[in-house]
Amino acid sequence: EQGTSLLALGRWRQGWEAYGWRSVRSSWRSRFPKLVDDPRAIAALNRPADILIIGEQGLGDEIFFLRFARRLTERGHRLHGGFNKRLLPVFAAIPGLFETLTSIEEAHALAADAAILASDLPLATAQDFALPLILPVEAPRRAAFEARLQEFGPPPYIGVTWRAGVLPDERVPGTLYLAKEVKPDELGAVLRPFTATFVILQRRP
């Protein structure tokens, strides 16, 4: 895909614009009639609005794209979100980001002036790059994981995965899926120069 290739080359502005032409937009518009045709129209708004952000990709992708959303609240917009149920408590813990949150199945009932897909946030905010979100972590859970890591090895720690997306035995016939994978020897060549404790975070390794 052109958009993915441009982003991989670091050509952010061109990459986000090409990524905005994803074919899934028409199917989401049938469920959310207020979905804007061009997300850049949100960036051009000169008054605060209620904006519904729709999560349409994987869990990690939604966390990635939401880093751009803070720019909308800085401009006075009120954000509402419809996401996978597993993400709701994570996003609800982020101070001052969302007015309301619900599951994607119930998001059509939220009142909003306009709706955008989460992956269109770079265009909707006119940002090519944004720093990652700071996700609040419960203190007892943080302490437990810190102790576990210290038992595993000394810092620094580098989390490692080599495959993303739905696995072959999880796929529904006739459905299009995006899957990404790097060969273990190629990943090893990248990691070999580092002195660190490597933590395998791969789902179903």
N, C-alpha and C positions, 0 to 999 in steps of 0.2 A: 504494500500500500504506500502511496506517495507520502502521505502525512507521516507515517511511522518512519519512513526512510529519511525524511527531512529532519525530523526530531533527533534521530540517531546521529545525524551529522552536526547537530547543534544549531541548526537554522530554525530557531524557535518560532519566529513570527510566521514564516512561510509554512512551517510544520503544523502549527495550530490551525491556520486557515484551511489547509488541505484536510486536516483531521475532521474539520467541521462538516465535511461533505459525506460523512458516514451514512450508509444506506438505512440504518436502523431508525433514523429520525421519523420517517413516515409512519412506522408502526407505533411509535410512542405518541405521535400527534393524534392518532385515533383514540387513545386513552386519555390524553391531556390536551384538549382543544386550545388551551392558552399557551402551548409551547411555541416560542417565538421562531420564526423562520430563520432569522439571522441573529445569533447571540450578541453580535456587536451592537445591536440596538439597545441592549441593556447598558452597555458602557456609555452610550450617548445620552442616556436619560439625564435630564436636568432637574429632576425633583425626586424625592424619596418614594419608593414603591414597595409593595409586598411582593416578594419574589419566591416562587416555589422551585427548589432544587430537587431534581429527580435522579436518584441513583440507578444507573442502568448497566453498571459493569460489576466486576468482582469486588470483594471486600477491600483488598489492598488498593485497587484502583480508585475506589471512592475516597479512601483516606488520602491518597496522593492528590487527587484533584481538589479536595476540599481546602487545601492550603491556599488556594486562590480566593476563597470566599470572604476572607477577612476584609479584603478591599471593598466589597459591597457594603458591609456594615460600617466601614469608615466613611462611606459616602452617604450614610443615613438610611440605607435600605433595610427593610425588615425581612429576615430570611425565615422560610419555612421549608421543612425537608421531608421527603418520602424516601426511605432507604430500607435495605434488608434489616429485618428485626434484630439481627445479631449486632448491628452497628448502632442501634438507637441509644443504649446506655453509654456507649463510648462518646458519641457526639453530644449527648445531653450533658455530659460532664465538662464540656468545653465552655468556659465562661463567656456569656454575652454573644454567642454566635447565632443560635436559632431561637426564634420566638416560639415555634411549635415544631414537634417532630412526630412522625407516625410511620407506619409501615408503608411500603410501596403500594400494597393492595388497597390501602385506605387513603392514600394521598390525594386522590381525585376530589375528596370532600373538603380539602383545605382551601380557604379563600385566599386568592392571590391575584395580583394584577397581571402577572406574566409568569411563565414557567420556562425553565431551561434544564437541559441535561447536565449532570454534574461534570461530565467530560468537556462541556462547552464553557466551563468557568474561565479558562485562560482568555477566550475571546470576549466573554461577557464582562471581564474586568480590565481588558486591554493590557494585560500583563503577559510578558513572555516568560517570566521566571518568578517564583515565589518560594520563600523559605518553608520548610516542613512545619506542619502543625505541632504544637506542643500538647501532647495528650496527657491529661491528668491520670495519675496512677495511685491506687489506694496504698497508703503507707504500709500496712501489714503485708500486702502482696509484694510490694517492692522489696521489703526487707527479706522476705522468704526467697525471692529469686536472686537477690544479691548473695545470700548465704549459699545458695545452690551453685552459683557460678564460681564462688571462691573455692568450693570443694572440687569443682571440675578442673580449675587451673588458674594461673595468674592472669591479670589484665595485661594489655588490652584484649577485648573480646571482639571477634568478627563473626557475625551471623552469616550462615551460608545456605543458600538454596540453589538449585539448578534446574528446576522445572516449575512452571506456573500454568494454571488453566485446568480445565476439566480433564480427568484421565479417561482413557478409552472405555473402561468398563462402567463409567459414570454417565456416559453420553446417551441422550435420547435420540433414536434414529430420526433422520430428517431435520435435525437442528444443527445450525452452524455454530461452531465453537472456535475460540481463539486459544491456542496453546503455544507456549514458549519453552524452549529447553536448550541448555548448553551442554556440550559434551564434557564428561568429567575430566579428561586429560587437558582440555582447553582451560577449564576453570582452575585446575591445579596449577597450570603454568602461570596464571595471573596471581594466585595466592602464594606461590612458593617463596617469593622474596620477603614476605612479611613475617615478622616475629610476633606471634600473637597466639591466643587460645581460640581455636575455631569451634564455633557452636553450630551444630547442624539444626537448622530450623525447617528443613524440608518436610512437607506433609507427605505421609506414606513413602518414606525414603526407600 
